[in-house]
């Protein structure tokens, strides 16, 4: 990895540590889950705003008319993560399985939530479902109101994160 990408990762990790520490402190007043959901709302709003601003570019780039809503959600998330991830490589996000109701994805991508959790000694299960899952679900609902994200495996307990894009039941 080049020095520029490493510097960006260090700065991003610092910012995520700061945000999570703030959410933890707020959680002492209003409750941990509520504080994490509030932080998740901020990330969700940012992803939705990005999608709205880039929808036309994505439509032409990804040939949206030819994709199912599940495929649109996957490709949209991939494009978003490419934009925000220093040193992105396509192999960081691979499809494990896919059918008409869900896409299961394996992530080995560098993750500022994971890095911040390690620094703060927090379990990722106390962060990711409230922030990443919530933000991705909000993004997917811009494509189809019935789509959502579910995280089924998280690092560091597993070698990779596993997330499912699926239709709500």
N, CA and C atoms as a LAMMPS dump frame, in Angstrom:
ITEM: TIMESTEP
0
ITEM: NUMBER OF ATOMS
507
ITEM: BOX BOUNDS ff ff ff
-5.0000000000000000e+02 5.0000000000000000e+02
-5.0000000000000000e+02 5.0000000000000000e+02
-5.0000000000000000e+02 5.0000000000000000e+02
ITEM: ATOMS id mol type element x y z
1 1 1 N 0.843 -1.172 0
2 1 2 C 0 0 0
3 1 3 C 0.889 1.236 0
4 2 1 N 0.463 2.245 -0.761
5 2 2 C 1.304 3.429 -0.8
6 2 3 C 1.108 4.288 0.45
7 3 1 N 2.043 5.198 0.666
8 3 2 C 2.044 6.037 1.866
9 3 3 C 0.783 6.889 1.945
10 4 1 N 0.321 7.395 0.809
11 4 2 C -0.883 8.234 0.783
12 4 3 C -2.083 7.465 1.323
13 5 1 N -2.287 6.24 0.858
14 5 2 C -3.415 5.438 1.341
15 5 3 C -3.284 5.14 2.829
16 6 1 N -2.085 4.863 3.283
17 6 2 C -1.865 4.584 4.704
18 6 3 C -2.184 5.822 5.553
19 7 1 N -1.794 6.996 5.078
20 7 2 C -2.095 8.236 5.807
21 7 3 C -3.594 8.485 5.876
22 8 1 N -4.303 8.202 4.786
23 8 2 C -5.758 8.364 4.779
24 8 3 C -6.395 7.384 5.759
25 9 1 N -5.931 6.156 5.769
26 9 2 C -6.484 5.16 6.693
27 9 3 C -6.244 5.567 8.146
28 10 1 N -5.071 6.072 8.441
29 10 2 C -4.758 6.513 9.804
30 10 3 C -5.676 7.656 10.217
31 11 1 N -5.843 8.631 9.345
32 11 2 C -6.709 9.777 9.646
33 11 3 C -8.163 9.334 9.792
34 12 1 N -8.611 8.455 8.918
35 12 2 C -9.991 7.966 8.973
36 12 3 C -10.228 7.177 10.255
37 13 1 N -9.292 6.334 10.614
38 13 2 C -9.414 5.571 11.86
39 13 3 C -9.509 6.518 13.046
40 14 1 N -8.679 7.543 13.08
41 14 2 C -8.723 8.538 14.157
42 14 3 C -10.112 9.164 14.237
43 15 1 N -10.678 9.538 13.081
44 15 2 C -12.015 10.147 13.061
45 15 3 C -13.072 9.174 13.577
46 16 1 N -12.971 7.904 13.191
47 16 2 C -13.954 6.925 13.638
48 16 3 C -13.818 6.644 15.126
49 17 1 N -12.604 6.623 15.636
50 17 2 C -12.409 6.477 17.084
51 17 3 C -13.094 7.639 17.802
52 18 1 N -12.899 8.844 17.3
53 18 2 C -13.506 10.025 17.91
54 18 3 C -15.03 9.929 17.895
55 19 1 N -15.602 9.563 16.747
56 19 2 C -17.061 9.434 16.645
57 19 3 C -17.598 8.374 17.593
58 20 1 N -16.933 7.231 17.635
59 20 2 C -17.402 6.153 18.502
60 20 3 C -17.263 6.512 19.981
61 21 1 N -16.168 7.174 20.342
62 21 2 C -16.002 7.607 21.73
63 21 3 C -17.123 8.572 22.116
64 22 1 N -17.462 9.461 21.203
65 22 2 C -18.551 10.406 21.462
66 22 3 C -19.869 9.645 21.648
67 23 1 N -20.148 8.691 20.75
68 23 2 C -21.377 7.907 20.853
69 23 3 C -21.417 7.121 22.164
70 24 1 N -20.279 6.615 22.594
71 24 2 C -20.215 5.883 23.864
72 24 3 C -20.557 6.813 25.025
73 25 1 N -20.005 8.014 25.007
74 25 2 C -20.303 8.991 26.07
75 25 3 C -21.778 9.396 26.061
76 26 1 N -22.315 9.637 24.871
77 26 2 C -23.742 9.966 24.756
78 26 3 C -24.572 8.78 25.248
79 27 1 N -24.1 7.558 24.93
80 27 2 C -24.795 6.352 25.358
81 27 3 C -24.9 6.219 26.865
82 28 1 N -23.972 6.794 27.587
83 28 2 C -24.042 6.762 29.052
84 28 3 C -25.222 7.586 29.56
85 29 1 N -25.697 8.524 28.744
86 29 2 C -26.82 9.386 29.115
87 29 3 C -28.141 8.842 28.562
88 30 1 N -28.155 8.461 27.301
89 30 2 C -29.414 8.063 26.651
90 30 3 C -29.522 6.562 26.382
91 31 1 N -28.467 5.828 26.649
92 31 2 C -28.45 4.389 26.38
93 31 3 C -27.574 4.089 25.171
94 32 1 N -26.788 3.008 25.277
95 32 2 C -25.817 2.661 24.238
96 32 3 C -26.487 2.412 22.889
97 33 1 N -27.558 1.626 22.881
98 33 2 C -28.21 1.282 21.62
99 33 3 C -28.78 2.529 20.933
100 34 1 N -29.399 3.384 21.694
101 34 2 C -29.977 4.608 21.126
102 34 3 C -28.885 5.513 20.553
103 35 1 N -27.775 5.615 21.252
104 35 2 C -26.663 6.449 20.773
105 35 3 C -26.081 5.888 19.474
106 36 1 N -25.912 4.572 19.401
107 36 2 C -25.379 3.963 18.171
108 36 3 C -26.357 4.118 17.017
109 37 1 N -27.657 4.029 17.305
110 37 2 C -28.658 4.227 16.256
111 37 3 C -28.621 5.67 15.735
112 38 1 N -28.404 6.617 16.629
113 38 2 C -28.289 8.021 16.197
114 38 3 C -27.073 8.203 15.282
115 39 1 N -25.956 7.601 15.655
116 39 2 C -24.772 7.672 14.798
117 39 3 C -25.041 6.964 13.472
118 40 1 N -25.748 5.848 13.529
119 40 2 C -26.132 5.137 12.312
120 40 3 C -26.995 5.985 11.397
121 41 1 N -27.866 6.809 11.991
122 41 2 C -28.701 7.718 11.192
123 41 3 C -27.844 8.695 10.395
124 42 1 N -26.767 9.172 10.996
125 42 2 C -25.872 10.107 10.303
126 42 3 C -25.229 9.418 9.097
127 43 1 N -24.743 8.206 9.296
128 43 2 C -24.145 7.46 8.189
129 43 3 C -25.188 7.14 7.121
130 44 1 N -26.392 6.8 7.542
131 44 2 C -27.469 6.509 6.594
132 44 3 C -27.795 7.741 5.75
133 45 1 N -27.916 8.878 6.396
134 45 2 C -28.2 10.121 5.663
135 45 3 C -27.095 10.43 4.662
136 46 1 N -25.848 10.201 5.036
137 46 2 C -24.733 10.458 4.12
138 46 3 C -24.773 9.524 2.91
139 47 1 N -25.071 8.254 3.133
140 47 2 C -25.131 7.312 2
141 47 3 C -26.293 7.645 1.07
142 48 1 N -27.427 7.995 1.639
143 48 2 C -28.581 8.35 0.812
144 48 3 C -28.287 9.621 0.018
145 49 1 N -27.691 10.606 0.66
146 49 2 C -27.333 11.848 -0.039
147 49 3 C -26.364 11.554 -1.187
148 50 1 N -25.36 10.704 -0.931
149 50 2 C -24.415 10.327 -1.979
150 50 3 C -25.157 9.667 -3.14
151 51 1 N -26.083 8.747 -2.818
152 51 2 C -26.822 8.045 -3.859
153 51 3 C -27.639 9.02 -4.711
154 52 1 N -28.342 9.922 -4.069
155 52 2 C -29.158 10.893 -4.795
156 52 3 C -28.288 11.754 -5.707
157 53 1 N -27.143 12.166 -5.207
158 53 2 C -26.227 12.994 -6.003
159 53 3 C -25.592 12.227 -7.159
160 54 1 N -25.47 10.921 -7.039
161 54 2 C -24.758 10.117 -8.037
162 54 3 C -25.645 9.144 -8.806
163 55 1 N -26.938 9.203 -8.593
164 55 2 C -27.85 8.236 -9.196
165 55 3 C -27.742 8.208 -10.723
166 56 1 N -27.701 9.361 -11.352
167 56 2 C -27.62 9.4 -12.818
168 56 3 C -26.317 8.793 -13.325
169 57 1 N -25.206 9.108 -12.652
170 57 2 C -23.914 8.528 -13.04
171 57 3 C -23.934 7.012 -12.882
172 58 1 N -24.495 6.547 -11.757
173 58 2 C -24.572 5.111 -11.51
174 58 3 C -25.443 4.431 -12.557
175 59 1 N -26.566 5.051 -12.887
176 59 2 C -27.489 4.466 -13.863
177 59 3 C -26.822 4.248 -15.205
178 60 1 N -26.074 5.238 -15.658
179 60 2 C -25.428 5.086 -16.962
180 60 3 C -24.22 4.154 -16.879
181 61 1 N -23.473 4.239 -15.8
182 61 2 C -22.267 3.414 -15.647
183 61 3 C -22.594 1.933 -15.462
184 62 1 N -23.629 1.645 -14.694
185 62 2 C -23.931 0.272 -14.32
186 62 3 C -25.031 -0.369 -15.158
187 63 1 N -25.532 0.331 -16.158
188 63 2 C -26.643 -0.187 -16.975
189 63 3 C -27.783 -0.656 -16.071
190 64 1 N -28.243 0.231 -15.201
191 64 2 C -29.258 -0.09 -14.205
192 64 3 C -30.483 -0.794 -14.776
193 65 1 N -30.911 -0.401 -15.945
194 65 2 C -32.125 -0.982 -16.515
195 65 3 C -32.01 -2.482 -16.728
196 66 1 N -30.809 -2.979 -16.813
197 66 2 C -30.592 -4.406 -17.073
198 66 3 C -30.362 -5.216 -15.791
199 67 1 N -30.316 -4.546 -14.648
200 67 2 C -30.031 -5.225 -13.387
201 67 3 C -31.303 -5.419 -12.562
202 68 1 N -31.335 -6.49 -11.781
203 68 2 C -32.415 -6.661 -10.8
204 68 3 C -32.171 -5.67 -9.665
205 69 1 N -33.162 -5.46 -8.826
206 69 2 C -32.983 -4.549 -7.695
207 69 3 C -31.891 -5.041 -6.744
208 70 1 N -31.789 -6.355 -6.554
209 70 2 C -30.711 -6.907 -5.72
210 70 3 C -29.35 -6.568 -6.317
211 71 1 N -29.216 -6.739 -7.626
212 71 2 C -27.951 -6.434 -8.297
213 71 3 C -27.65 -4.938 -8.241
214 72 1 N -28.674 -4.117 -8.377
215 72 2 C -28.49 -2.664 -8.264
216 72 3 C -27.951 -2.316 -6.877
217 73 1 N -28.537 -2.939 -5.851
218 73 2 C -28.092 -2.675 -4.481
219 73 3 C -26.631 -3.076 -4.301
220 74 1 N -26.271 -4.257 -4.782
221 74 2 C -24.888 -4.726 -4.676
222 74 3 C -23.935 -3.78 -5.4
223 75 1 N -24.243 -3.456 -6.633
224 75 2 C -23.359 -2.594 -7.432
225 75 3 C -23.279 -1.186 -6.859
226 76 1 N -24.38 -0.689 -6.329
227 76 2 C -24.378 0.642 -5.715
228 76 3 C -23.493 0.657 -4.471
229 77 1 N -23.625 -0.361 -3.634
230 77 2 C -22.766 -0.446 -2.446
231 77 3 C -21.304 -0.556 -2.847
232 78 1 N -21.027 -1.363 -3.855
233 78 2 C -19.642 -1.525 -4.323
234 78 3 C -19.08 -0.186 -4.819
235 79 1 N -19.861 0.556 -5.569
236 79 2 C -19.403 1.858 -6.066
237 79 3 C -19.177 2.832 -4.918
238 80 1 N -20.055 2.815 -3.926
239 80 2 C -19.887 3.685 -2.761
240 80 3 C -18.599 3.335 -2.014
241 81 1 N -18.393 2.048 -1.759
242 81 2 C -17.204 1.63 -1.008
243 81 3 C -15.923 1.891 -1.788
244 82 1 N -15.967 1.767 -3.101
245 82 2 C -14.796 2.098 -3.917
246 82 3 C -14.406 3.562 -3.711
247 83 1 N -15.427 4.406 -3.594
248 83 2 C -15.176 5.836 -3.436
249 83 3 C -14.562 6.155 -2.067
250 84 1 N -15.004 5.474 -1.024
251 84 2 C -14.577 5.844 0.335
252 84 3 C -13.444 4.99 0.892
253 85 1 N -12.993 3.991 0.137
254 85 2 C -11.972 3.078 0.647
255 85 3 C -10.631 3.314 -0.026
256 86 1 N -9.654 3.786 0.731
257 86 2 C -8.314 3.957 0.161
258 86 3 C -7.731 2.616 -0.279
259 87 1 N -7.191 2.574 -1.493
260 87 2 C -6.562 1.359 -1.987
261 87 3 C -7.532 0.257 -2.355
262 88 1 N -8.749 0.624 -2.76
263 88 2 C -9.786 -0.355 -3.105
264 88 3 C -9.298 -1.38 -4.122
265 89 1 N -9.698 -2.629 -3.908
266 89 2 C -9.491 -3.715 -4.87
267 89 3 C -10.807 -4.482 -4.953
268 90 1 N -11.187 -4.883 -6.153
269 90 2 C -12.469 -5.573 -6.337
270 90 3 C -12.593 -6.835 -5.498
271 91 1 N -11.475 -7.495 -5.22
272 91 2 C -11.557 -8.737 -4.438
273 91 3 C -11.916 -8.495 -2.968
274 92 1 N -11.979 -7.239 -2.529
275 92 2 C -12.376 -6.935 -1.155
276 92 3 C -13.86 -7.223 -0.907
277 93 1 N -14.638 -7.339 -1.994
278 93 2 C -16.091 -7.533 -1.884
279 93 3 C -16.5 -8.562 -2.934
280 94 1 N -16.729 -9.798 -2.492
281 94 2 C -17.055 -10.854 -3.445
282 94 3 C -18.385 -11.519 -3.088
283 95 1 N -19.065 -11.962 -4.108
284 95 2 C -20.343 -12.648 -3.908
285 95 3 C -20.074 -14.111 -3.568
286 96 1 N -20.618 -14.547 -2.441
287 96 2 C -20.526 -15.948 -2.023
288 96 3 C -21.632 -16.751 -2.696
289 97 1 N -22.845 -16.207 -2.657
290 97 2 C -23.969 -16.862 -3.333
291 97 3 C -25.019 -15.814 -3.681
292 98 1 N -25.847 -16.193 -4.635
293 98 2 C -26.833 -15.248 -5.153
294 98 3 C -28.025 -16.023 -5.677
295 99 1 N -29.231 -15.567 -5.321
296 99 2 C -30.446 -16.099 -5.924
297 99 3 C -31.431 -14.947 -6.074
298 100 1 N -32.668 -15.23 -6.365
299 100 2 C -33.632 -14.16 -6.641
300 100 3 C -34.071 -13.396 -5.392
301 101 1 N -33.742 -13.903 -4.197
302 101 2 C -34.178 -13.235 -2.967
303 101 3 C -33.044 -12.636 -2.14
304 102 1 N -31.791 -13.003 -2.467
305 102 2 C -30.689 -12.474 -1.659
306 102 3 C -29.347 -12.612 -2.376
307 103 1 N -28.412 -11.77 -1.949
308 103 2 C -27.009 -11.87 -2.357
309 103 3 C -26.192 -11.908 -1.073
310 104 1 N -25.364 -12.923 -0.925
311 104 2 C -24.493 -13.035 0.259
312 104 3 C -23.095 -12.602 -0.169
313 105 1 N -22.541 -11.659 0.592
314 105 2 C -21.277 -11.021 0.226
315 105 3 C -20.226 -11.273 1.293
316 106 1 N -19.025 -11.537 0.823
317 106 2 C -17.854 -11.673 1.702
318 106 3 C -17.041 -10.385 1.575
319 107 1 N -16.777 -9.749 2.727
320 107 2 C -15.977 -8.529 2.763
321 107 3 C -14.654 -8.79 3.467
322 108 1 N -13.571 -8.447 2.79
323 108 2 C -12.248 -8.47 3.416
324 108 3 C -11.644 -7.068 3.359
325 109 1 N -12.465 -6.12 3.073
326 109 2 C -12.102 -4.724 2.891
327 109 3 C -11.543 -4.126 4.187
328 110 1 N -10.632 -3.177 4.057
329 110 2 C -10.188 -2.426 5.224
330 110 3 C -11.399 -1.696 5.788
331 111 1 N -11.558 -1.697 7.09
332 111 2 C -12.762 -1.134 7.704
333 111 3 C -12.408 -0.219 8.876
334 112 1 N -12.784 1.049 8.791
335 112 2 C -12.49 1.96 9.893
336 112 3 C -13.259 1.626 11.17
337 113 1 N -14.454 1.011 11.042
338 113 2 C -15.184 0.582 12.24
339 113 3 C -14.415 -0.508 12.972
340 114 1 N -13.899 -1.469 12.212
341 114 2 C -13.116 -2.554 12.806
342 114 3 C -11.875 -2.001 13.493
343 115 1 N -11.157 -1.131 12.821
344 115 2 C -9.93 -0.553 13.402
345 115 3 C -10.239 0.252 14.661
346 116 1 N -11.306 1.052 14.614
347 116 2 C -11.685 1.85 15.784
348 116 3 C -12.129 0.942 16.938
349 117 1 N -12.872 -0.111 16.618
350 117 2 C -13.317 -1.05 17.656
351 117 3 C -12.132 -1.7 18.352
352 118 1 N -11.12 -2.083 17.568
353 118 2 C -9.911 -2.674 18.16
354 118 3 C -9.239 -1.695 19.107
355 119 1 N -9.094 -0.451 18.678
356 119 2 C -8.432 0.567 19.499
357 119 3 C -9.203 0.808 20.796
358 120 1 N -10.531 0.857 20.696
359 120 2 C -11.364 1.165 21.856
360 120 3 C -11.729 -0.065 22.684
361 121 1 N -11.381 -1.26 22.183
362 121 2 C -11.721 -2.481 22.906
363 121 3 C -13.209 -2.77 22.897
364 122 1 N -13.88 -2.441 21.792
365 122 2 C -15.325 -2.648 21.65
366 122 3 C -15.557 -3.82 20.704
367 123 1 N -16.574 -4.598 20.988
368 123 2 C -16.955 -5.696 20.098
369 123 3 C -17.684 -5.099 18.888
370 124 1 N -17.342 -5.559 17.697
371 124 2 C -17.975 -5.023 16.487
372 124 3 C -19.48 -5.296 16.458
373 125 1 N -19.949 -6.306 17.181
374 125 2 C -21.395 -6.569 17.225
375 125 3 C -22.146 -5.431 17.923
376 126 1 N -21.432 -4.613 18.681
377 126 2 C -22.035 -3.464 19.339
378 126 3 C -21.998 -2.206 18.468
379 127 1 N -21.406 -2.325 17.286
380 127 2 C -21.275 -1.175 16.387
381 127 3 C -21.951 -1.429 15.045
382 128 1 N -21.487 -2.447 14.365
383 128 2 C -21.839 -2.655 12.952
384 128 3 C -23.329 -2.809 12.67
385 129 1 N -24.085 -3.575 13.477
386 129 2 C -25.515 -3.664 13.173
387 129 3 C -26.238 -2.317 13.274
388 130 1 N -25.75 -1.45 14.128
389 130 2 C -26.391 -0.155 14.316
390 130 3 C -25.943 0.882 13.295
391 131 1 N -24.748 0.73 12.789
392 131 2 C -24.214 1.759 11.893
393 131 3 C -24.154 1.254 10.46
394 132 1 N -23.339 0.273 10.192
395 132 2 C -23.146 -0.196 8.818
396 132 3 C -24.42 -0.813 8.246
397 133 1 N -25.043 -1.698 9.016
398 133 2 C -26.269 -2.347 8.55
399 133 3 C -27.374 -1.317 8.315
400 134 1 N -27.502 -0.383 9.242
401 134 2 C -28.52 0.663 9.141
402 134 3 C -28.253 1.571 7.932
403 135 1 N -27.013 1.96 7.724
404 135 2 C -26.665 2.845 6.606
405 135 3 C -26.871 2.161 5.261
406 136 1 N -26.472 0.895 5.153
407 136 2 C -26.66 0.165 3.894
408 136 3 C -28.139 -0.066 3.614
409 137 1 N -28.908 -0.391 4.64
410 137 2 C -30.351 -0.586 4.453
411 137 3 C -31.001 0.698 3.939
412 138 1 N -30.637 1.84 4.502
413 138 2 C -31.192 3.116 4.032
414 138 3 C -30.835 3.355 2.566
415 139 1 N -29.603 3.045 2.204
416 139 2 C -29.165 3.18 0.814
417 139 3 C -29.999 2.282 -0.097
418 140 1 N -30.186 1.028 0.292
419 140 2 C -30.916 0.071 -0.538
420 140 3 C -32.388 0.443 -0.688
421 141 1 N -32.958 1.053 0.337
422 141 2 C -34.364 1.453 0.265
423 141 3 C -34.593 2.552 -0.778
424 142 1 N -33.532 3.227 -1.195
425 142 2 C -33.645 4.183 -2.3
426 142 3 C -33.844 3.445 -3.627
427 143 1 N -33.443 2.194 -3.673
428 143 2 C -33.575 1.365 -4.877
429 143 3 C -34.894 0.607 -4.847
430 144 1 N -35.19 0.002 -3.685
431 144 2 C -36.417 -0.764 -3.51
432 144 3 C -36.744 -0.744 -2.018
433 145 1 N -37.929 -0.286 -1.677
434 145 2 C -38.33 -0.123 -0.266
435 145 3 C -38.308 -1.43 0.531
436 146 1 N -38.245 -2.56 -0.158
437 146 2 C -38.264 -3.857 0.522
438 146 3 C -36.881 -4.473 0.714
439 147 1 N -35.832 -3.779 0.288
440 147 2 C -34.476 -4.305 0.444
441 147 3 C -33.896 -3.919 1.795
442 148 1 N -33.043 -4.793 2.319
443 148 2 C -32.327 -4.482 3.558
444 148 3 C -30.997 -5.218 3.578
445 149 1 N -30.154 -4.817 4.516
446 149 2 C -28.851 -5.453 4.735
447 149 3 C -28.892 -6.155 6.084
448 150 1 N -28.316 -7.329 6.138
449 150 2 C -28.172 -8.077 7.388
450 150 3 C -26.741 -8.566 7.482
451 151 1 N -26.08 -8.249 8.574
452 151 2 C -24.714 -8.726 8.812
453 151 3 C -24.796 -10.049 9.562
454 152 1 N -24.128 -11.068 9.032
455 152 2 C -24.189 -12.391 9.654
456 152 3 C -22.853 -12.853 10.243
457 153 1 N -21.745 -12.281 9.772
458 153 2 C -20.428 -12.563 10.345
459 153 3 C -19.664 -11.254 10.43
460 154 1 N -18.9 -11.114 11.518
461 154 2 C -18.12 -9.893 11.698
462 154 3 C -16.709 -10.222 12.147
463 155 1 N -15.783 -9.449 11.621
464 155 2 C -14.412 -9.514 12.111
465 155 3 C -14.374 -8.791 13.452
466 156 1 N -13.482 -9.056 14.329
467 156 2 C -12.354 -9.971 14.204
468 156 3 C -12.69 -11.42 14.59
469 157 1 N -13.927 -11.712 15.005
470 157 2 C -14.261 -13.093 15.392
471 157 3 C -14.217 -14.035 14.194
472 158 1 N -14.424 -13.505 13.008
473 158 2 C -14.343 -14.285 11.774
474 158 3 C -13.248 -13.675 10.91
475 159 1 N -12.802 -14.409 9.913
476 159 2 C -11.754 -13.918 9.015
477 159 3 C -12.266 -12.854 8.058
478 160 1 N -13.569 -12.746 7.919
479 160 2 C -14.18 -11.782 7.013
480 160 3 C -15.557 -11.41 7.542
481 161 1 N -16.113 -10.356 7.001
482 161 2 C -17.487 -9.994 7.319
483 161 3 C -18.387 -10.576 6.24
484 162 1 N -19.541 -11.033 6.657
485 162 2 C -20.516 -11.551 5.708
486 162 3 C -21.788 -10.739 5.863
487 163 1 N -22.253 -10.229 4.744
488 163 2 C -23.455 -9.412 4.753
489 163 3 C -24.4 -9.919 3.679
490 164 1 N -25.688 -9.824 3.973
491 164 2 C -26.7 -10.298 3.04
492 164 3 C -27.56 -9.121 2.609
493 165 1 N -27.656 -8.926 1.311
494 165 2 C -28.649 -8.003 0.758
495 165 3 C -29.853 -8.864 0.46
496 166 1 N -31.01 -8.488 1.034
497 166 2 C -32.173 -9.35 0.879
498 166 3 C -33.46 -8.54 0.911
499 167 1 N -34.511 -9.192 0.515
500 167 2 C -35.835 -8.594 0.608
501 167 3 C -36.385 -8.85 1.998
502 168 1 N -37.004 -7.819 2.587
503 168 2 C -37.623 -7.975 3.893
504 168 3 C -38.8 -8.923 3.779
505 169 1 N -39.057 -9.638 4.864
506 169 2 C -40.179 -10.576 4.863
507 169 3 C -41.39 -9.942 5.498
